[in-house]
């Protein structure tokens, strides 16, 4: 399947619309049958009780929001006899995706019929006989010869495991300079775009229509820059880090010198300059028979310790230099999905599927506060992501119930509920000013919130352009850009005030599960993906010629 499945809409005549309707109808009928099979299989699997806690695997295989929410409801019911059959789960996820596509085709048929009726009522007549070769549903343009676009599919099921290329040496790009990107022109208060302003999606662009100076191609990646806004940045691949399993999370040390990547059974730490693997953190007492995905990692501010959270409900604090566990924090009743040290290093915050966010005195290994979601009307309030404000006073927690909650980190008091997303919130990140927050959701959007706003309009910006779930968000330390990773396999850089995309990067063959920006002097960001790769990228200012 080609990268670009979404061509710009062009005027069509009646014959072409009828042909499109017929083609869509045939595919819709086929998907409807598959949906019926899916329902039967789902009922059978649920009856047999073969599910285990595979939340991270659902990210990897690209499960739908409905599946994830159903899973959380099930997983919170105690059942020690549950077993994991990954092949059944993957098959079930693929069938559920077909069912979702069936609904999409039904909506497309309705839209095309309405368009045809409008054309008939307006007396439209085709100006020429259509070419029957073009009467089929629109196809993406053929890939360019020897172009990296053919190696980075945009949609479709994840590639088979045997097709993953393991053991390749790290790929090095040009070493980034220490300068940071120049800021866009200073915006006035009126420069902030309305929250409902539509944004042009770079995923919709035909790469051939983008000027040469607005796109970059590497060996197996490419980036498209938004032709409707000034170009401020250039992007390049610095390192490729291959693994034997899905990369669930990536995080830089505070000085930007090291990158941690959480995988199955182990966490790997790399030197960001040389790409050398400097440490492997693996708990030998946890056993190696089965999966134990490391879903969250965080460096202590001094870089001496790394906190890891896994699906065994335990938080391990590692002494990196000795690759040994300093202490274990226990108390969560479900998987640990998110971890973060405060800037001052005094506390560690964790988020879990057990409906709680916990604040820890990690030095003394004790829990200071348990921030629990108690709303009885929320059926799926598992916490998916947490973030600490730069001043260490606030804790933000995103959850499956579509909400973001703001807590006082000192007293444990709930301060705000941020509502607006139409599906589960998967990631949250503070802007460097500590007064605004960014969230990413399964509704395919990002939102920026003004904290402390007592009005009903705390959402000050909506970022639209991804074609699938937004799985991870981050902000650059200079306050100039927002970064997002998606199930659509792309990374996008957003202008926080205008809501416009600066560029869209395609550099993975599966969902981009995690993105992180470097707090160090070098302008770097990292991506972790279901294609078993972590990659380090540079983003630098465009130099004037």
Backbone torsions as a table, in degrees:
resi	resn	phi	psi	omega
1	UNK	NA	137.3	-178.4
2	UNK	-74.0	162.2	-177.9
3	UNK	-65.6	-44.7	-170.7
4	UNK	-102.6	100.5	179.0
5	UNK	-94.0	-9.8	-174.1
6	UNK	-111.8	99.6	177.6
7	UNK	-89.4	152.5	176.1
8	UNK	-59.7	142.1	179.2
9	UNK	-69.5	137.0	178.6
10	UNK	-124.9	155.2	178.9
11	UNK	-58.6	137.1	-179.3
12	UNK	-122.6	156.9	176.8
13	UNK	-100.6	178.4	-174.3
14	UNK	-63.6	-42.6	-177.8
15	UNK	-62.7	-43.1	179.7
16	UNK	-63.8	-39.7	179.0
17	UNK	-64.8	-41.1	179.2
18	UNK	-63.2	-40.3	178.3
19	UNK	-64.3	-41.7	178.3
20	UNK	-62.4	-44.0	179.5
21	UNK	-59.4	-42.9	-177.9
22	UNK	-66.1	-43.3	-179.9
23	UNK	-64.4	-43.2	179.5
24	UNK	-64.9	-38.2	-179.2
25	UNK	-62.8	-42.6	-179.4
26	UNK	-62.0	-45.1	-179.2
27	UNK	-68.4	-35.2	178.4
28	UNK	-64.3	-41.9	178.8
29	UNK	-61.1	-40.3	179.1
30	UNK	-64.6	-43.6	179.8
31	UNK	-67.4	-31.6	177.6
32	UNK	-63.4	-40.9	177.0
33	UNK	-63.8	-41.1	178.5
34	UNK	-65.4	-34.6	178.6
35	UNK	-64.3	-38.8	178.4
36	UNK	-64.7	-40.2	176.7
37	UNK	-63.8	-40.4	178.8
38	UNK	-57.5	-45.1	-178.3
39	UNK	-61.2	-42.7	-179.8
40	UNK	-63.8	-44.0	179.6
41	UNK	-64.3	-40.0	-180.0
42	UNK	-61.4	-46.1	179.5
43	UNK	-59.9	-39.7	-179.9
44	UNK	-65.9	-44.5	-178.3
45	UNK	-64.8	-41.7	-179.8
46	UNK	-65.9	-35.3	179.9
47	UNK	-65.5	-38.5	-178.5
48	UNK	-79.0	-14.9	176.5
49	UNK	64.3	44.9	-175.8
50	UNK	-96.7	13.4	-178.7
51	UNK	-87.7	146.6	171.5
52	UNK	-125.5	-177.7	178.8
53	UNK	-77.7	97.4	-175.9
54	UNK	-124.7	40.2	-177.0
55	UNK	-58.6	-44.0	179.3
56	UNK	-67.1	-36.1	179.0
57	UNK	-65.9	-31.9	176.8
58	UNK	-64.0	-36.9	173.6
59	UNK	-59.0	-45.3	-174.7
60	UNK	-65.4	-46.5	-175.0
61	UNK	-82.5	-7.3	175.0
62	UNK	79.2	50.5	178.5
63	UNK	-72.1	161.1	-179.7
64	UNK	-81.2	165.4	179.1
65	UNK	-62.3	-37.8	180.0
66	UNK	-61.2	-43.7	-179.8
67	UNK	-61.9	-44.3	-176.3
68	UNK	-63.4	-44.8	180.0
69	UNK	-64.8	-39.9	176.1
70	UNK	-61.6	-39.6	-178.8
71	UNK	-63.7	-44.5	-178.3
72	UNK	-63.0	-40.4	178.0
73	UNK	-59.7	-40.6	-179.2
74	UNK	-71.6	-43.6	-171.4
75	UNK	-68.1	-21.8	-179.6
76	UNK	-81.7	-3.0	173.6
77	UNK	-91.1	125.3	-177.7
78	UNK	-63.9	128.6	178.4
79	UNK	-157.8	83.4	-174.2
80	UNK	-64.2	-12.8	-177.4
81	UNK	-89.0	2.3	-178.8
82	UNK	-62.1	141.7	176.5
83	UNK	-125.2	160.1	-176.6
84	UNK	-108.7	123.0	173.6
85	UNK	-120.2	93.0	-170.7
86	UNK	-62.4	-33.4	-178.5
87	UNK	-66.6	-38.1	177.0
88	UNK	-64.3	-40.3	-177.9
89	UNK	-65.0	-46.3	-179.9
90	UNK	-61.6	-43.0	-179.9
91	UNK	-64.8	-41.9	179.5
92	UNK	-63.8	-39.9	178.8
93	UNK	-63.8	-39.8	180.0
94	UNK	-65.8	-42.4	179.6
95	UNK	-66.0	-38.4	178.1
96	UNK	-64.8	-34.8	176.5
97	UNK	-63.7	-38.4	177.2
98	UNK	-63.4	-38.5	178.7
99	UNK	-62.7	-39.4	178.2
100	UNK	-65.3	-38.3	178.4
101	UNK	-65.3	-32.6	179.5
102	UNK	-61.4	-41.1	177.4
103	UNK	-64.0	-38.9	179.1
104	UNK	-62.8	-42.7	179.4
105	UNK	-66.1	-35.5	178.0
106	UNK	-63.0	-41.5	177.1
107	UNK	-65.1	-37.4	-179.2
108	UNK	-66.5	-39.0	178.0
109	UNK	-61.7	-45.3	-180.0
110	UNK	-61.0	-41.7	-179.4
111	UNK	-64.7	-42.8	-179.1
112	UNK	-66.9	-37.1	177.8
113	UNK	-63.4	-42.9	178.3
114	UNK	-61.6	-40.3	179.2
115	UNK	-64.8	-39.9	179.3
116	UNK	-65.6	-42.2	178.5
117	UNK	-62.1	-41.3	179.7
118	UNK	-63.2	-39.8	179.9
119	UNK	-67.1	-38.0	179.5
120	UNK	-67.9	-41.0	-179.9
121	UNK	-68.0	-27.9	-179.1
122	UNK	-86.9	2.3	177.2
123	UNK	74.7	24.5	-179.3
124	UNK	-67.5	137.3	176.1
125	UNK	-127.6	136.4	178.8
126	UNK	-65.3	138.6	-177.5
127	UNK	-80.5	-20.8	-180.0
128	UNK	-154.4	160.0	178.9
129	UNK	-70.3	127.8	-177.7
130	UNK	-70.3	151.5	174.7
131	UNK	-74.6	119.5	-174.9
132	UNK	-63.5	-22.9	177.8
133	UNK	-67.3	-20.6	-179.3
134	UNK	-105.8	12.2	-178.7
135	UNK	-83.4	-5.6	178.1
136	UNK	-79.5	166.5	176.4
137	UNK	-55.1	146.1	-176.4
138	UNK	-57.7	134.5	179.1
139	UNK	-110.4	152.4	176.8
140	UNK	-70.0	153.7	179.3
141	UNK	-64.7	149.3	179.6
142	UNK	-62.9	145.8	-179.3
143	UNK	-66.9	152.0	177.8
144	UNK	-73.3	146.2	178.3
145	UNK	-64.8	132.8	178.3
146	UNK	56.5	29.5	179.0
147	UNK	-98.1	144.3	177.6
148	UNK	-67.1	-13.0	-179.9
149	UNK	-62.2	-30.1	-178.6
150	UNK	-74.6	-15.4	-176.6
151	UNK	-99.8	-0.4	-178.6
152	UNK	-125.5	77.8	-178.9
153	UNK	-62.5	142.3	-174.6
154	UNK	-90.1	-35.9	-180.0
155	UNK	-130.6	-176.8	178.1
156	UNK	98.2	170.0	-177.4
157	UNK	-67.3	155.7	177.4
158	UNK	-59.3	148.0	179.8
159	UNK	-64.8	150.1	177.0
160	UNK	-57.7	149.1	-175.9
161	UNK	-58.5	-36.4	-176.1
162	UNK	-69.4	-13.1	-179.8
163	UNK	-89.0	-8.1	178.8
164	UNK	-68.2	133.6	-178.7
165	UNK	-93.1	106.2	-178.1
166	UNK	-99.1	159.4	172.5
167	UNK	76.4	12.1	179.0
168	UNK	-75.2	145.1	178.0
169	UNK	-69.1	149.9	179.1
170	UNK	-57.7	141.5	179.0
171	UNK	-97.0	132.9	-175.6
172	UNK	-110.3	132.3	171.8
173	UNK	-99.8	-170.8	178.0
174	UNK	-69.2	140.9	-177.8
175	UNK	-68.2	126.7	-177.3
176	UNK	-69.6	150.6	176.9
177	UNK	-81.2	168.4	-176.2
178	UNK	-84.0	-4.8	-179.1
179	UNK	-77.2	149.0	178.0
180	UNK	-95.1	157.3	-179.7
181	UNK	-62.1	144.9	178.0
182	UNK	-71.1	147.3	-179.3
183	UNK	-72.3	153.2	170.9
184	UNK	-64.0	167.6	178.9
185	UNK	-53.8	137.3	-177.2
186	UNK	-57.1	121.3	-179.1
187	UNK	-84.0	148.0	171.0
188	UNK	-86.4	175.5	179.8
189	UNK	-62.1	-26.7	179.8
190	UNK	-79.0	-7.8	-177.8
191	UNK	-80.2	-11.3	178.5
192	UNK	-73.5	122.4	-176.3
193	UNK	-71.1	147.8	175.6
194	UNK	-57.9	151.1	-175.0
195	UNK	-65.0	-23.9	-177.4
196	UNK	-101.3	13.0	-178.9
197	UNK	-71.7	126.3	-179.2
198	UNK	-68.3	146.8	-179.1
199	UNK	-116.0	137.9	177.9
200	UNK	-69.9	127.4	-179.0
201	UNK	-89.9	126.5	178.4
202	UNK	-70.0	-20.2	176.0
203	UNK	-66.8	-18.5	-179.9
204	UNK	-83.9	-12.3	-173.1
205	UNK	-78.5	140.9	167.0
206	UNK	-78.6	121.8	-176.8
207	UNK	-58.4	-26.2	179.4
208	UNK	-69.5	-21.1	-179.1
209	UNK	-87.6	-7.7	-179.2
210	UNK	-87.6	129.5	179.1
211	UNK	-57.0	152.2	-176.0
212	UNK	-58.8	-32.9	-178.7
213	UNK	-80.2	1.0	-179.6
214	UNK	-116.4	20.1	175.9
215	UNK	-148.9	152.8	-179.4
216	UNK	-136.3	137.4	177.8
217	UNK	-125.3	133.2	172.8
218	UNK	-108.2	-164.2	-176.6
219	UNK	-65.5	-42.1	-180.0
220	UNK	-140.6	31.6	178.2
221	UNK	-152.0	164.2	175.7
222	UNK	-154.5	160.4	177.9
223	UNK	-136.2	136.9	175.2
224	UNK	-113.8	129.9	178.8
225	UNK	-97.4	147.6	-176.6
226	UNK	-68.7	114.8	-177.8
227	UNK	-72.7	-9.1	-177.1
228	UNK	-95.3	-2.4	178.0
229	UNK	-131.7	156.2	178.1
230	UNK	-61.0	144.7	178.3
231	UNK	-90.8	121.9	-179.9
232	UNK	-108.7	-18.8	-170.2
233	UNK	-124.4	160.9	164.5
234	UNK	-129.4	151.0	-175.8
235	UNK	-127.9	145.3	-179.5
236	UNK	-149.1	151.1	176.1
237	UNK	-81.5	129.8	179.8
238	UNK	-101.2	-52.7	-179.1
239	UNK	-142.1	148.6	170.0
240	UNK	-117.6	126.9	-176.0
241	UNK	-118.6	107.8	-176.7
242	UNK	-89.0	146.5	-179.5
243	UNK	-135.7	172.0	-180.0
244	UNK	-92.6	-2.1	-179.8
245	UNK	-147.8	176.0	178.4
246	UNK	-59.7	140.8	175.3
247	UNK	-93.5	107.2	-174.6
248	UNK	-82.7	-27.6	-175.7
249	UNK	-157.6	150.5	174.8
250	UNK	-135.2	147.2	178.5
251	UNK	-157.4	137.4	177.4
252	UNK	-87.4	153.6	168.6
253	UNK	-73.1	165.0	-174.3
254	UNK	-62.4	-31.4	178.9
255	UNK	-89.1	-1.0	179.0
256	UNK	77.2	3.5	-174.4
257	UNK	-78.2	-29.0	-175.4
258	UNK	-126.9	154.9	175.7
259	UNK	-128.6	132.0	175.5
260	UNK	-104.7	138.5	178.8
261	UNK	-128.1	120.7	179.8
262	UNK	-90.7	126.7	-177.4
263	UNK	-129.8	-160.3	177.4
264	UNK	-80.1	122.4	176.9
265	UNK	76.6	-22.7	-172.2
266	UNK	-146.5	157.9	172.1
267	UNK	-117.1	134.4	-177.1
268	UNK	-112.5	137.2	178.5
269	UNK	-116.3	131.4	-175.0
270	UNK	-122.3	149.3	169.1
271	UNK	-79.1	122.1	-174.9
272	UNK	-73.6	-15.0	178.9
273	UNK	-85.1	-46.2	-173.8
274	UNK	-102.7	-13.0	-174.2
275	UNK	69.2	11.2	178.9
276	UNK	-69.0	136.1	175.0
277	UNK	-79.5	114.6	-173.0
278	UNK	-99.5	-17.2	179.9
279	UNK	-159.3	147.8	171.6
280	UNK	-125.5	119.6	-177.8
281	UNK	-106.7	112.2	-178.2
282	UNK	-142.6	128.1	179.3
283	UNK	-82.2	105.9	-176.9
284	UNK	-68.2	-22.3	-179.5
285	UNK	-78.4	-11.0	-177.7
286	UNK	-79.3	-13.4	-179.0
287	UNK	83.8	152.6	-177.2
288	UNK	-115.0	7.4	-177.7
289	UNK	-85.2	87.7	-176.5
290	UNK	120.5	177.7	-175.0
291	UNK	-91.0	143.2	172.2
292	UNK	-145.6	82.4	-174.7
293	UNK	-76.6	133.4	175.6
294	UNK	-86.8	108.1	-170.2
295	UNK	-97.3	-11.4	-179.6
296	UNK	-153.5	143.6	178.6
297	UNK	-142.1	153.3	176.2
298	UNK	-158.6	132.5	176.1
299	UNK	-83.4	143.7	169.2
300	UNK	-69.3	154.1	-176.4
301	UNK	-56.5	-31.6	179.8
302	UNK	-83.6	-3.3	176.8
303	UNK	77.0	5.3	-176.8
304	UNK	-87.0	-22.4	-175.0
305	UNK	-127.5	153.3	175.4
306	UNK	-132.1	128.9	174.6
307	UNK	-96.0	135.0	177.6
308	UNK	-127.7	140.7	176.8
309	UNK	-120.7	137.5	-174.0
310	UNK	-134.4	-177.6	-176.6
311	UNK	-81.5	1.7	175.2
312	UNK	-92.6	11.6	172.7
313	UNK	73.5	11.9	-177.0
314	UNK	-114.3	143.4	174.6
315	UNK	-105.5	123.9	179.6
316	UNK	-108.0	131.2	175.1
317	UNK	-103.0	114.6	-175.7
318	UNK	-99.7	138.0	167.4
319	UNK	-88.5	106.5	-167.7
320	UNK	-62.5	-45.0	-174.6
321	UNK	-60.4	-32.0	-177.8
322	UNK	-105.2	1.4	-178.8
323	UNK	45.6	46.0	178.7
324	UNK	-131.2	158.3	-178.8
325	UNK	-82.3	124.1	177.4
326	UNK	-79.8	-44.0	177.8
327	UNK	-161.2	164.7	178.0
328	UNK	-123.8	131.3	178.7
329	UNK	-103.4	119.2	-178.7
330	UNK	-117.2	151.3	179.3
331	UNK	154.5	-33.5	177.4
332	UNK	-67.9	149.0	-177.4
333	UNK	-106.9	-2.2	176.1
334	UNK	-138.1	-177.6	-177.2
335	UNK	-59.2	151.3	177.0
336	UNK	-93.1	113.9	-175.2
337	UNK	-99.9	-17.4	-175.5
338	UNK	-155.3	141.4	179.3
339	UNK	-140.5	147.0	173.4
340	UNK	-160.6	132.3	171.3
341	UNK	-80.4	147.9	172.1
342	UNK	-73.9	159.2	-178.1
343	UNK	-61.7	-34.1	-179.5
344	UNK	-82.4	-5.5	175.5
345	UNK	78.4	4.6	-175.6
346	UNK	-81.8	-31.2	-176.5
347	UNK	-127.9	159.0	172.3
348	UNK	-125.5	134.4	-179.6
349	UNK	-114.4	138.9	-179.1
350	UNK	-130.8	149.0	176.2
351	UNK	-125.6	140.4	-173.2
352	UNK	-140.1	162.3	176.4
353	UNK	-71.4	-1.5	-179.8
354	UNK	-85.7	16.5	177.5
355	UNK	78.7	10.4	-175.7
356	UNK	-125.6	152.4	165.6
357	UNK	-115.1	133.4	-177.7
358	UNK	-119.5	141.0	176.4
359	UNK	-110.3	124.6	-171.6
360	UNK	-116.1	141.3	159.4
361	UNK	-87.6	92.5	-170.5
362	UNK	-71.8	-24.0	178.9
363	UNK	-65.8	-43.8	179.5
364	UNK	-94.3	1.7	177.1
365	UNK	56.6	47.4	176.9
366	UNK	-134.8	150.2	-179.2
367	UNK	-87.3	125.6	179.9
368	UNK	-87.2	-41.7	-178.9
369	UNK	-143.5	142.7	169.2
370	UNK	-114.9	110.7	-176.8
371	UNK	-95.1	101.8	-170.7
372	UNK	-104.6	139.1	174.0
373	UNK	-85.4	113.6	-172.7
374	UNK	-108.4	-0.6	-178.4
375	UNK	-60.7	123.0	-177.9
376	UNK	-73.9	-20.4	-177.9
377	UNK	-86.6	0.9	179.6
378	UNK	-100.4	111.6	-175.8
379	UNK	-83.6	-22.7	-176.8
380	UNK	-132.4	71.5	-176.3
381	UNK	-98.1	21.2	179.0
382	UNK	-56.3	138.0	-178.2
383	UNK	-85.3	122.9	-177.3
384	UNK	-100.7	-25.7	-173.8
385	UNK	-155.4	142.6	175.1
386	UNK	-132.4	160.6	176.0
387	UNK	-152.0	149.0	178.2
388	UNK	-112.6	136.3	179.0
389	UNK	-65.9	156.3	-178.0
390	UNK	-57.5	-29.5	179.3
391	UNK	-88.8	4.2	176.8
392	UNK	66.7	17.3	-177.4
393	UNK	-96.7	-23.4	-175.8
394	UNK	-121.0	148.4	173.8
395	UNK	-125.0	126.9	176.1
396	UNK	-106.1	139.8	-179.6
397	UNK	-135.5	121.5	174.4
398	UNK	-96.2	147.0	-175.1
399	UNK	-142.4	172.8	-177.1
400	UNK	-70.2	-14.4	-178.5
401	UNK	-86.2	18.8	174.7
402	UNK	76.5	8.5	-171.7
403	UNK	-115.1	153.7	170.3
404	UNK	-117.0	130.2	179.6
405	UNK	-114.3	140.3	179.3
406	UNK	-112.0	125.9	-177.8
407	UNK	-118.7	151.7	171.1
408	UNK	-79.8	120.2	-175.0
409	UNK	-71.2	-21.4	-178.1
410	UNK	-85.8	-48.5	-176.0
411	UNK	-95.2	-18.9	-176.5
412	UNK	79.3	16.6	-178.1
413	UNK	-84.1	138.4	174.2
414	UNK	-76.3	123.7	-176.1
415	UNK	-101.3	-43.2	-175.2
416	UNK	-145.6	152.5	167.2
417	UNK	-120.0	123.4	-178.8
418	UNK	-104.3	113.7	-177.0
419	UNK	-116.7	141.8	-179.3
420	UNK	165.9	-33.5	177.1
421	UNK	-65.4	148.3	-178.3
422	UNK	-100.4	3.2	177.2
423	UNK	-154.2	178.4	-174.4
424	UNK	-54.1	141.2	176.6
425	UNK	-90.5	124.7	-174.5
426	UNK	-106.9	-15.3	-175.9
427	UNK	-157.7	142.5	176.0
428	UNK	-135.8	150.2	178.6
429	UNK	-154.8	135.3	175.6
430	UNK	-78.6	144.1	166.6
431	UNK	-73.8	156.0	-176.6
432	UNK	-58.9	-22.7	179.6
433	UNK	-74.6	-13.6	179.0
434	UNK	74.6	-1.8	-177.6
435	UNK	-103.8	-12.9	179.8
436	UNK	-127.8	154.3	-175.5
437	UNK	-134.2	145.4	177.4
438	UNK	-115.6	139.1	177.8
439	UNK	-131.7	149.1	176.8
440	UNK	-123.1	144.7	-169.3
441	UNK	-137.7	163.3	172.5
442	UNK	-69.5	-6.9	175.4
443	UNK	-81.1	8.9	174.2
444	UNK	76.9	10.0	-179.0
445	UNK	-121.4	163.3	166.5
446	UNK	-111.2	152.9	174.2
447	UNK	-133.4	146.2	174.7
448	UNK	-114.4	132.7	-173.4
449	UNK	-117.7	141.0	172.7
450	UNK	-94.1	113.8	-176.7
451	UNK	-77.8	146.8	-179.7
452	UNK	80.5	3.9	179.0
453	UNK	-78.7	116.2	-176.8
454	UNK	-82.1	-3.3	177.7
455	UNK	-84.0	-179.3	179.8
456	UNK	-91.1	11.5	-175.9
457	UNK	-121.7	51.1	-178.4
458	UNK	-72.3	-18.4	174.8
459	UNK	-80.7	116.2	-175.4
460	UNK	-105.6	-6.7	179.6
461	UNK	-160.4	138.9	172.9
462	UNK	-119.2	131.5	-178.3
463	UNK	-109.8	111.9	-177.7
464	UNK	-117.7	139.2	179.9
465	UNK	163.7	-25.2	175.8
466	UNK	-71.5	149.7	-179.0
467	UNK	-97.9	-1.5	-180.0
468	UNK	-154.4	-172.2	-174.3
469	UNK	-51.0	136.8	170.2
470	UNK	-89.5	115.1	-172.3
471	UNK	-99.4	-21.7	-176.4
472	UNK	-156.0	143.7	176.6
473	UNK	-134.2	154.4	176.9
474	UNK	-153.1	164.2	177.2
475	UNK	-126.1	148.6	178.9
476	UNK	-80.8	148.5	-174.9
477	UNK	-65.6	-17.1	179.0
478	UNK	-87.9	2.3	175.1
479	UNK	73.4	13.4	-171.7
480	UNK	-100.5	-20.4	-174.2
481	UNK	-141.5	151.8	171.7
482	UNK	-115.2	137.3	-176.9
483	UNK	-117.4	139.4	179.5
484	UNK	-137.8	146.1	174.5
485	UNK	-120.5	145.9	-169.9
486	UNK	-137.7	162.5	171.8
487	UNK	-64.8	-20.0	177.5
488	UNK	-75.0	7.0	174.0
489	UNK	75.1	11.9	-178.8
490	UNK	-112.7	159.7	169.5
491	UNK	-117.6	136.9	178.5
492	UNK	-127.3	140.0	172.8
493	UNK	-100.6	127.4	-175.7
494	UNK	-117.1	144.2	171.1
495	UNK	-81.9	122.3	-172.6
496	UNK	-67.3	-23.7	-176.4
497	UNK	-93.2	-38.3	-178.6
498	UNK	-92.2	-19.5	-177.3
499	UNK	77.5	6.0	-178.4
500	UNK	-88.2	149.4	176.5
501	UNK	-80.4	133.1	173.0
502	UNK	-82.1	-48.1	175.4
503	UNK	-154.0	159.1	174.9
504	UNK	-118.7	126.4	-176.7
505	UNK	-111.7	128.5	172.7
506	UNK	-112.8	107.2	-176.8
507	UNK	-138.1	10.7	179.1
508	UNK	-135.3	158.6	-179.5
509	UNK	-102.2	11.1	176.8
510	UNK	-152.8	-178.3	-177.3
511	UNK	-54.1	140.8	172.6
512	UNK	-87.9	100.4	-172.8
513	UNK	-79.8	-32.8	-174.0
514	UNK	-142.4	139.4	172.0
515	UNK	-129.7	148.4	178.6
516	UNK	-149.9	146.3	176.3
517	UNK	-110.5	150.3	-177.4
518	UNK	-85.0	129.5	175.4
519	UNK	-77.3	-7.4	-177.1
520	UNK	-75.0	-173.7	-176.1
521	UNK	-72.6	-30.5	-179.3
522	UNK	-77.9	131.5	178.8
523	UNK	-77.1	90.7	-177.8
524	UNK	-123.3	153.8	166.1
525	UNK	-139.8	159.1	-176.9
526	UNK	-127.9	154.2	178.8
527	UNK	-133.0	142.5	174.1
528	UNK	-124.0	140.4	-168.8
529	UNK	-140.5	163.5	173.2
530	UNK	-70.4	-4.5	176.8
531	UNK	-87.3	14.1	177.6
532	UNK	73.1	18.9	-178.6
533	UNK	-122.9	143.5	162.7
534	UNK	-112.3	142.0	-179.7
535	UNK	-133.2	143.8	176.4
536	UNK	-109.9	130.8	-176.5
537	UNK	-124.0	154.8	172.8
538	UNK	-110.5	146.3	171.7
539	UNK	-129.7	120.3	-172.5
540	UNK	-128.4	160.7	178.1
541	UNK	-69.5	145.5	174.2
542	UNK	-75.1	123.3	179.7
543	UNK	-83.4	137.3	179.1
544	UNK	-73.6	138.2	-178.4
545	UNK	-84.4	NA	NA
